[in-house]
Amino acid sequence: MTTEHDLEPPPFWRSRFGIGLVVLEGVAGYFLWTEHRAHLAGALPYVLFLLCPLMLLFMSHGQREQQRGSPGKEGALPTSQREGPP
């Protein structure tokens, strides 16, 4: 006796096409990594240097949120006035 549940196709990642796609992406990723590793390692110092402005942007945004106080904490004390370890 077969039901509708027995006739459902397998999920995409368990189908033959899905498994083949994962294998193909793995092989392509391996060759991309081995061929371009030297280029990526040479650019790493510049990437770290260029990330500094992003870190500054996100860190200053967090300070502004802390100074204003987050919504729902109307009577919260500033960090410098709280008791206990920081």
N, C-alpha and C positions, 0 to 999 in steps of 0.2 A: 504494500500500500504506500503510495507516494503522496506527499503533501506539498503545499506551496513552498514551505520552508526548505524542502529537499531540492527544489528546482532553482533556488536562488543562485546567481553567479557568485564566485568567490570575491572577496574584497580586491580592490585594484592591486595592492602590493603583494597579494598572494597569487595573482594571475601570472601566466607565462610572460606576458608583455611587461608587467610590473617588475618581475624578478630580472628579466633581461635588461630593463632600463636601469635598475640599481647596479647591476654588474657593469654595464657600459659606462655609467657615471663614475664608478669606482676606478675603472681602468683609465678613463680620461683624466680624472683628478690626480691619479698617480703620475701620469706622464707630464701633466702640467706642473706638478710640484717638482719633479726631478729636473725638468728642463729650465724652470724659471726661478729656482731656489736662490741662485747667485744674484739675480736681479733684485729679488725681494730683500735679501739680506743687505745688499748695498744701499737700498732705499730706506731701511729701517730707521737710521738716525734722523733722517729728514721727516719721516712720518711722526716720530715721537716729538720732534720740534714743532711740527704743525699742529699737534694735538693740544699744545699748551693753551692757545686761545680758547679752544672748546672747553677745556677744564676750567679756565678762568670764568667763562660765561656761565657754566652750570653751577660752579661754586658760589658765584655772586648771587645767582638766582635763589639758591638755598638760604643765603644770609638774609636776603630781602624778605623771604617768606617767614623766617624765624623772627625778624624784627617786627613785622606786622602782626604776627601771631596767626596761627592757623584757625580756620573757621571752626566754631564749636568749642573753643577753649577761651571763652570770654575773660575769665578771671585768672588765667594762668600767669604765673610769675616768670619774669625773664630768667634765662639760664643762670645768670650771675647771682640771683637771689634765692635759688632753690637750695634746699638742704640735701646733704648726702653727696656721694661721689659724682663727678661729672659724667 
